[in-house]
Structure formats: C-alpha cells, structure tokens
Amino acid sequence: MSDSESVNLLSVKADAELMSAWLGGVNNTEISPKLLFDLQNILRHYADFIVPNKEIKVEYPTEGTPCASVKEDRVMIPVDMLEDGRVDETISAVIHELHHIKLSDKEDYTIGLIYPYAKLFLNSIEINYFGTKMSIYQALQTEGSFTAEEVYFRTLNHKYAPFIYQVFGDLFFVINVIEDVRIDELQPDNLKKYRLKQERLAFAKFEDAFNNGDIDRDSLHGSLLSALFCYKDLGTFPLAEDDNLTKEFIVNCNLPEFYFPNTFKVFGDVAQNHIGGLWKQMKDQTSEEDSAISTFLAEEQAGDDSENGNDTQDIESLDIKKIKASQCPQVDAEFAQQARDVYGEEKFNDLLKAMANKGDNSSEPPTKKVLSNAQWAEIQSFSKLKHVPCREDFTGEDNLAYDTLIYDCYA
C-alpha cells in the first residue's frame, strides 16, 4: 500500500514576503502553476551556487520519495507546506536540505558512526531476561547479532528488529538536531532570512505546546527540541549551554563525527533513560513465556563477556553509569512520534517507518503529500515557453522593439 497521497495544490494565498524580492508582487498572489514553476527555478538557482560541484535534482515529488538524500544528490520540494501557501518556509526547507547535501555525511555512513554509541548505551542498561540479569545488548545477542548495514537497509531478521530500528532512529534524531545547528549556521548571510522566519514561526508553536504541558523537556525528544531552539537563540535550556557542546564548538567541527563524543556525553543520560524506557515499553506490550532454550541462551550470554570489549571504559569516558531498565521513566510514545513526524528529517523517515511493528497498534508514519502528475505536467509546461526579444530596424523611421513568446512543443 502506498504511503503517499497525490494532491493538486489549491489556490491559496501565498506567504511569499521574502520571495517577492525576486518576483515583485508575488506576496499578493495565490499559489498557481506559474508561481510553482518560478519557485522551482529559484530553488535550482540556489542549488547551483550552494552545491556548485554537484548535479542536484530539485523536483516536486510525484511519488513517495524523501525530501532530500545526501546519497542521491536529490532534493524534493515539500508539497505539504505549499498546500498552506507557505512559500518562504518552503524555500527555507529546501535551502536547509541543500546544505545537508553540501556538508553532511551520507545516511548509511552516519548509522555506522552511531553503531558503537548505540552498543554502549545498550550495554549500560541492566534487565532481567528470562530470569537472568544481563544488559539489553546481551539480550539482543541471544536472538542474533546485527550490523549497522542491516539497520540502515532494514534487512534485520531479528526478533527485536522494531526495537533496534527505533533505538537507531532516535539516536539518529539526536545527531540530526546537532547537525542542523551546524549546517544552518554555515548558510550564506543573504539566505539566512528564510531560516530566521521559519524558526520564529516554529518556536511560537513550540512555546504554545510547552506552555500547554504537551512537551516534557526531560524526555529525549523534548530536551532535543528545547536545545535546538536554545542554539537558535530562542529560549534557554541547560544542556544546550553545556561547555562541552556550545554552538561555537558545533559550528567549528569540520566533520560531523567530530562532535559525536561531546554530543553523547551531554545527552548521554537522557538517551540512556530513553532507551531503557523503550525496552520496558516494548516488553510491556508483548507477552513472552520462558522456555528451556530461551533460559539456556540467556544464561550462556550472561557468562560471555566477549561482546563487551572495552565498552565499560568507553561508557565511563562518557560519564554513563550502569542503570536498570525498570527504573527508567516511561516513554511518551505519542509525543515521541509527533516529534519524529514534525521535526524529524525526511531523509530518515524510511528508517523510522521500519520501527512500526505491523502486528501491534503502533501508529503508522504520516502520509506524504505528493504532487499529482497532471499538475506537475502543467508546471513543467512553462519550461517550453521561450522568450525571444526582437528588434526591427526601418530606414528613416523609428526602430521597433518587441517580445515574442514561443511555445516549443519539442522542448
């Protein structure tokens, strides 16, 4: 079943105050095929000078494709924003994605970098697994090993695959928030106006949700969103003011992996409690009976320290202490999903989708809005219009200048 919904953009008023610097009076018009064609060309122009060394595809999605892929050098213009006429915010979103392509690591490489940290956290949380005390990581190993590649490509053949996907998806969320800070601060000054407008609008919604008690700032997603706006100089939050992870430090990291240790040091406790809460939540939603083989494997794994390596030393360097999953706070699953849906990058939505166990009542990922083929064709038809300035000289008379529009059916 498709996870995308084909739409025709309605004639709504365009909020294009900043874009009007390009096209006079556009802020007083409605969304139309011509406006969408102009928007596409402006964004292609931005792509040419933001990422001049790559052939970037900037398109309206006509199928359920990601908004951006560093791996594919492709940016898709988000249709859902344009449904509300939010043209300036659309430009901001695409500029943001272009900077991901310019500065960020490929998604599979990032998952590989996250893997050892995920292992450390999983090894630091104690559980009672079929009557035997062990870490979550050891429990997972009783059901089979897993690799970063299997996580990224969603090819895990593992009893706890949904849990593993969720752990990696949420740690990816942590890194993505910090990477957003880095790449946004590195935008050219003349483009920051779009970002600043979008941030102010987003912060107003965040503040309302926080004041209404809808956001727990002690949770993983609540603390990350609080930190994000603090880094944007909107609000305050202690973790974002930690000397180990200042905005200046983040921006000065030439590569994302340089801020990984400090990020997981600062957000280590909240990430650890979140993972413990996820395990507890998952076990509460499933019923498993002890069996002789399960008990035997659990006892065998508990006595095998070969999987731990130097984890204990690394955990201590991150100031992560051993904890029990039973003592971890309950995860607000609804808010966590909303945070992933609203603030999560489209580029890892496929990874987050894999978290949903089709056999339970977990919420499905949001349906992506894509442009109908008919409207896409209408927008692209403007590329067939050729403007030819003409001039005719008449002996002894005034010269005549005029413009000709040619519709090239073969373009």
MARVEXMI-228825 format. One record per residue (C-alpha): x, y, z. Coordinates in steps of 0.25 Angstrom, whole numbers, plus 5000, padded with zeros to 4 digits. Example, Ala and Ser with C-alpha at 12.3 -4.5 7.8 and 13.67 -1.06 7.14 Angstrom:
residues 2
+------+------+------+
|    x |    y |    z |
+------+------+------+
| 5049 | 4982 | 5031 |
| 5055 | 4996 | 5029 |
+------+------+------+
//
This chain:
residues 411
+------+------+------+
|    x |    y |    z |
+------+------+------+
| 5000 | 5000 | 5000 |
| 5005 | 5014 | 4996 |
| 5009 | 5023 | 5007 |
| 5007 | 5035 | 4998 |
| 4995 | 5044 | 4995 |
| 4994 | 5051 | 4981 |
| 4989 | 5065 | 4982 |
| 4986 | 5077 | 4974 |
| 4991 | 5090 | 4981 |
| 4979 | 5099 | 4983 |
| 4978 | 5114 | 4980 |
| 4982 | 5119 | 4994 |
| 4989 | 5132 | 4997 |
| 5004 | 5131 | 4996 |
| 5012 | 5135 | 5008 |
| 5024 | 5139 | 5000 |
| 5028 | 5152 | 5006 |
| 5043 | 5149 | 5004 |
| 5042 | 5142 | 4991 |
| 5035 | 5155 | 4986 |
| 5050 | 5161 | 4985 |
| 5051 | 5152 | 4973 |
| 5037 | 5154 | 4967 |
| 5031 | 5167 | 4970 |
| 5017 | 5166 | 4976 |
| 5017 | 5151 | 4978 |
| 5013 | 5152 | 4992 |
| 4999 | 5157 | 4988 |
| 4996 | 5146 | 4979 |
| 4991 | 5131 | 4980 |
| 4998 | 5118 | 4978 |
| 4998 | 5115 | 4963 |
| 5005 | 5106 | 4953 |
| 5013 | 5119 | 4949 |
| 5017 | 5122 | 4963 |
| 5021 | 5108 | 4965 |
| 5030 | 5108 | 4953 |
| 5037 | 5121 | 4957 |
| 5039 | 5115 | 4971 |
| 5045 | 5102 | 4965 |
| 5055 | 5111 | 4956 |
| 5059 | 5120 | 4968 |
| 5062 | 5107 | 4976 |
| 5070 | 5101 | 4965 |
| 5078 | 5114 | 4965 |
| 5081 | 5113 | 4979 |
| 5085 | 5099 | 4977 |
| 5095 | 5103 | 4966 |
| 5103 | 5112 | 4976 |
| 5101 | 5105 | 4989 |
| 5106 | 5092 | 4983 |
| 5113 | 5096 | 4970 |
| 5121 | 5083 | 4969 |
| 5109 | 5074 | 4968 |
| 5097 | 5072 | 4959 |
| 5086 | 5074 | 4969 |
| 5072 | 5070 | 4965 |
| 5061 | 5079 | 4970 |
| 5048 | 5074 | 4968 |
| 5033 | 5074 | 4972 |
| 5031 | 5059 | 4977 |
| 5021 | 5052 | 4969 |
| 5023 | 5039 | 4977 |
| 5026 | 5036 | 4991 |
| 5041 | 5040 | 4991 |
| 5049 | 5046 | 5002 |
| 5050 | 5061 | 5003 |
| 5065 | 5060 | 5001 |
| 5076 | 5050 | 5000 |
| 5091 | 5053 | 5002 |
| 5094 | 5039 | 4996 |
| 5085 | 5042 | 4983 |
| 5088 | 5057 | 4982 |
| 5073 | 5060 | 4981 |
| 5064 | 5070 | 4987 |
| 5049 | 5069 | 4987 |
| 5041 | 5082 | 4989 |
| 5031 | 5079 | 5001 |
| 5017 | 5079 | 4996 |
| 5011 | 5080 | 5009 |
| 5016 | 5094 | 5012 |
| 5011 | 5099 | 4999 |
| 4997 | 5094 | 5002 |
| 4996 | 5104 | 5012 |
| 5003 | 5115 | 5003 |
| 5016 | 5115 | 5012 |
| 5025 | 5119 | 5000 |
| 5036 | 5125 | 5008 |
| 5036 | 5114 | 5018 |
| 5037 | 5104 | 5006 |
| 5050 | 5112 | 5001 |
| 5056 | 5111 | 5015 |
| 5053 | 5096 | 5016 |
| 5060 | 5093 | 5002 |
| 5072 | 5102 | 5005 |
| 5074 | 5094 | 5018 |
| 5073 | 5081 | 5010 |
| 5083 | 5086 | 5000 |
| 5093 | 5089 | 5012 |
| 5091 | 5075 | 5016 |
| 5096 | 5070 | 5003 |
| 5107 | 5080 | 5003 |
| 5112 | 5078 | 5017 |
| 5106 | 5065 | 5024 |
| 5111 | 5051 | 5023 |
| 5103 | 5040 | 5015 |
| 5092 | 5034 | 5023 |
| 5098 | 5020 | 5023 |
| 5111 | 5025 | 5028 |
| 5104 | 5033 | 5039 |
| 5097 | 5020 | 5044 |
| 5111 | 5013 | 5044 |
| 5116 | 5024 | 5053 |
| 5105 | 5023 | 5062 |
| 5106 | 5008 | 5064 |
| 5117 | 5008 | 5075 |
| 5109 | 5018 | 5083 |
| 5097 | 5010 | 5082 |
| 5104 | 4998 | 5086 |
| 5110 | 5005 | 5098 |
| 5096 | 5010 | 5103 |
| 5090 | 4997 | 5101 |
| 5101 | 4990 | 5109 |
| 5099 | 5000 | 5120 |
| 5085 | 4997 | 5123 |
| 5082 | 4984 | 5132 |
| 5070 | 4976 | 5130 |
| 5064 | 4963 | 5135 |
| 5064 | 4954 | 5123 |
| 5057 | 4940 | 5125 |
| 5061 | 4940 | 5140 |
| 5076 | 4945 | 5137 |
| 5082 | 4958 | 5139 |
| 5089 | 4964 | 5127 |
| 5090 | 4976 | 5118 |
| 5080 | 4979 | 5107 |
| 5091 | 4977 | 5097 |
| 5094 | 4964 | 5103 |
| 5079 | 4960 | 5102 |
| 5078 | 4965 | 5087 |
| 5091 | 4956 | 5084 |
| 5083 | 4944 | 5089 |
| 5074 | 4945 | 5078 |
| 5085 | 4948 | 5067 |
| 5095 | 4959 | 5064 |
| 5092 | 4971 | 5056 |
| 5100 | 4981 | 5048 |
| 5099 | 4996 | 5044 |
| 5097 | 4992 | 5030 |
| 5085 | 4983 | 5033 |
| 5079 | 4994 | 5041 |
| 5081 | 5004 | 5030 |
| 5075 | 4996 | 5019 |
| 5065 | 4990 | 5028 |
| 5069 | 4975 | 5026 |
| 5069 | 4971 | 5040 |
| 5064 | 4957 | 5042 |
| 5063 | 4958 | 5057 |
| 5052 | 4956 | 5068 |
| 5054 | 4970 | 5073 |
| 5056 | 4977 | 5060 |
| 5046 | 4988 | 5062 |
| 5053 | 4992 | 5076 |
| 5066 | 4992 | 5069 |
| 5061 | 5001 | 5058 |
| 5055 | 5010 | 5068 |
| 5068 | 5012 | 5076 |
| 5076 | 5015 | 5064 |
| 5065 | 5024 | 5059 |
| 5065 | 5032 | 5072 |
| 5080 | 5033 | 5073 |
| 5080 | 5038 | 5058 |
| 5070 | 5049 | 5063 |
| 5080 | 5053 | 5073 |
| 5091 | 5055 | 5063 |
| 5082 | 5061 | 5053 |
| 5078 | 5072 | 5063 |
| 5093 | 5076 | 5065 |
| 5096 | 5075 | 5050 |
| 5084 | 5084 | 5047 |
| 5091 | 5094 | 5056 |
| 5104 | 5093 | 5049 |
| 5099 | 5094 | 5035 |
| 5089 | 5105 | 5038 |
| 5100 | 5114 | 5044 |
| 5108 | 5112 | 5031 |
| 5098 | 5117 | 5022 |
| 5101 | 5129 | 5014 |
| 5097 | 5142 | 5021 |
| 5088 | 5146 | 5009 |
| 5080 | 5133 | 5011 |
| 5078 | 5133 | 5026 |
| 5066 | 5142 | 5025 |
| 5057 | 5130 | 5021 |
| 5063 | 5121 | 5032 |
| 5060 | 5132 | 5043 |
| 5046 | 5134 | 5038 |
| 5043 | 5119 | 5039 |
| 5050 | 5118 | 5052 |
| 5042 | 5129 | 5059 |
| 5029 | 5122 | 5054 |
| 5033 | 5108 | 5059 |
| 5037 | 5114 | 5072 |
| 5024 | 5120 | 5074 |
| 5017 | 5107 | 5072 |
| 5027 | 5100 | 5081 |
| 5025 | 5110 | 5092 |
| 5010 | 5108 | 5092 |
| 5012 | 5093 | 5093 |
| 5021 | 5095 | 5105 |
| 5012 | 5104 | 5112 |
| 5001 | 5095 | 5110 |
| 5008 | 5084 | 5116 |
| 5009 | 5076 | 5103 |
| 5025 | 5075 | 5104 |
| 5033 | 5068 | 5114 |
| 5046 | 5075 | 5114 |
| 5053 | 5064 | 5122 |
| 5050 | 5054 | 5111 |
| 5059 | 5051 | 5099 |
| 5051 | 5058 | 5089 |
| 5047 | 5069 | 5098 |
| 5061 | 5072 | 5102 |
| 5066 | 5072 | 5088 |
| 5055 | 5081 | 5083 |
| 5058 | 5091 | 5095 |
| 5073 | 5090 | 5092 |
| 5071 | 5093 | 5077 |
| 5063 | 5106 | 5080 |
| 5073 | 5110 | 5090 |
| 5084 | 5108 | 5080 |
| 5076 | 5117 | 5071 |
| 5076 | 5128 | 5081 |
| 5061 | 5125 | 5084 |
| 5059 | 5121 | 5099 |
| 5069 | 5115 | 5109 |
| 5072 | 5101 | 5112 |
| 5083 | 5096 | 5122 |
| 5088 | 5084 | 5113 |
| 5090 | 5094 | 5101 |
| 5098 | 5103 | 5110 |
| 5108 | 5092 | 5114 |
| 5122 | 5096 | 5111 |
| 5125 | 5083 | 5104 |
| 5115 | 5085 | 5093 |
| 5114 | 5100 | 5091 |
| 5109 | 5106 | 5077 |
| 5123 | 5111 | 5074 |
| 5128 | 5097 | 5077 |
| 5118 | 5090 | 5068 |
| 5120 | 5100 | 5056 |
| 5135 | 5099 | 5057 |
| 5135 | 5084 | 5055 |
| 5139 | 5082 | 5041 |
| 5133 | 5068 | 5040 |
| 5120 | 5063 | 5048 |
| 5127 | 5051 | 5054 |
| 5136 | 5061 | 5062 |
| 5124 | 5065 | 5071 |
| 5119 | 5051 | 5073 |
| 5126 | 5049 | 5086 |
| 5122 | 5062 | 5092 |
| 5108 | 5061 | 5088 |
| 5106 | 5047 | 5094 |
| 5113 | 5052 | 5106 |
| 5104 | 5063 | 5108 |
| 5091 | 5056 | 5104 |
| 5096 | 5042 | 5109 |
| 5087 | 5041 | 5122 |
| 5075 | 5045 | 5115 |
| 5078 | 5036 | 5103 |
| 5081 | 5024 | 5112 |
| 5068 | 5026 | 5120 |
| 5060 | 5027 | 5107 |
| 5066 | 5014 | 5102 |
| 5063 | 5007 | 5115 |
| 5049 | 5013 | 5115 |
| 5047 | 5008 | 5100 |
| 5051 | 4994 | 5105 |
| 5042 | 4994 | 5117 |
| 5030 | 4999 | 5108 |
| 5033 | 4988 | 5097 |
| 5033 | 4977 | 5108 |
| 5020 | 4982 | 5114 |
| 5013 | 4982 | 5100 |
| 5018 | 4967 | 5097 |
| 5016 | 4955 | 5105 |
| 5027 | 4945 | 5105 |
| 5028 | 4932 | 5113 |
| 5040 | 4925 | 5118 |
| 5045 | 4913 | 5110 |
| 5057 | 4904 | 5113 |
| 5064 | 4909 | 5101 |
| 5062 | 4924 | 5104 |
| 5067 | 4921 | 5118 |
| 5079 | 4914 | 5113 |
| 5083 | 4925 | 5103 |
| 5081 | 4935 | 5114 |
| 5090 | 4928 | 5123 |
| 5100 | 4926 | 5113 |
| 5100 | 4940 | 5108 |
| 5101 | 4946 | 5123 |
| 5114 | 4938 | 5125 |
| 5120 | 4943 | 5112 |
| 5127 | 4956 | 5112 |
| 5133 | 4955 | 5098 |
| 5123 | 4965 | 5093 |
| 5126 | 4975 | 5103 |
| 5141 | 4979 | 5098 |
| 5145 | 4992 | 5104 |
| 5131 | 4997 | 5106 |
| 5132 | 4999 | 5121 |
| 5144 | 5008 | 5119 |
| 5137 | 5016 | 5108 |
| 5124 | 5017 | 5116 |
| 5132 | 5023 | 5127 |
| 5138 | 5033 | 5118 |
| 5124 | 5038 | 5114 |
| 5120 | 5038 | 5129 |
| 5110 | 5028 | 5126 |
| 5107 | 5019 | 5139 |
| 5100 | 5006 | 5139 |
| 5085 | 5007 | 5141 |
| 5073 | 4997 | 5142 |
| 5063 | 4998 | 5131 |
| 5052 | 4996 | 5142 |
| 5056 | 5010 | 5147 |
| 5055 | 5017 | 5134 |
| 5043 | 5027 | 5132 |
| 5032 | 5023 | 5123 |
| 5033 | 5028 | 5109 |
| 5022 | 5037 | 5104 |
| 5021 | 5029 | 5091 |
| 5010 | 5039 | 5085 |
| 5019 | 5051 | 5087 |
| 5032 | 5044 | 5082 |
| 5025 | 5040 | 5070 |
| 5020 | 5054 | 5068 |
| 5034 | 5060 | 5069 |
| 5039 | 5050 | 5059 |
| 5028 | 5053 | 5049 |
| 5029 | 5068 | 5051 |
| 5043 | 5071 | 5054 |
| 5050 | 5059 | 5048 |
| 5057 | 5060 | 5035 |
| 5050 | 5053 | 5023 |
| 5063 | 5047 | 5019 |
| 5062 | 5036 | 5030 |
| 5047 | 5035 | 5031 |
| 5049 | 5021 | 5024 |
| 5057 | 5017 | 5035 |
| 5047 | 5022 | 5045 |
| 5036 | 5015 | 5037 |
| 5043 | 5002 | 5040 |
| 5041 | 5003 | 5055 |
| 5026 | 5001 | 5054 |
| 5023 | 4986 | 5057 |
| 5011 | 4983 | 5047 |
| 5006 | 4973 | 5057 |
| 5003 | 4983 | 5068 |
| 4995 | 4996 | 5070 |
| 5006 | 5006 | 5068 |
| 5003 | 5018 | 5059 |
| 5007 | 5018 | 5045 |
| 5016 | 5028 | 5039 |
| 5010 | 5041 | 5033 |
| 5005 | 5040 | 5019 |
| 5014 | 5048 | 5010 |
| 5007 | 5059 | 5001 |
| 5012 | 5058 | 4986 |
| 5008 | 5066 | 4974 |
| 4998 | 5060 | 4964 |
| 5004 | 5056 | 4951 |
| 4994 | 5065 | 4944 |
| 4999 | 5078 | 4952 |
| 5013 | 5074 | 4951 |
| 5012 | 5074 | 4935 |
| 5005 | 5087 | 4936 |
| 5016 | 5093 | 4944 |
| 5027 | 5088 | 4935 |
| 5020 | 5093 | 4922 |
| 5025 | 5107 | 4925 |
| 5039 | 5102 | 4922 |
| 5034 | 5100 | 4908 |
| 5032 | 5115 | 4907 |
| 5043 | 5122 | 4900 |
| 5045 | 5137 | 4901 |
| 5051 | 5144 | 4889 |
| 5054 | 5159 | 4890 |
| 5052 | 5164 | 4875 |
| 5056 | 5177 | 4869 |
| 5054 | 5182 | 4855 |
| 5061 | 5194 | 4848 |
| 5054 | 5203 | 4838 |
| 5062 | 5212 | 4829 |
| 5058 | 5226 | 4833 |
| 5048 | 5222 | 4843 |
| 5048 | 5219 | 4858 |
| 5053 | 5205 | 4861 |
| 5043 | 5195 | 4866 |
| 5045 | 5186 | 4879 |
| 5036 | 5175 | 4883 |
| 5036 | 5162 | 4890 |
| 5032 | 5148 | 4885 |
| 5027 | 5136 | 4893 |
| 5029 | 5123 | 4886 |
| 5023 | 5110 | 4892 |
| 5033 | 5099 | 4888 |
| 5025 | 5086 | 4887 |
| 5038 | 5078 | 4885 |
| 5046 | 5084 | 4898 |
+------+------+------+
//
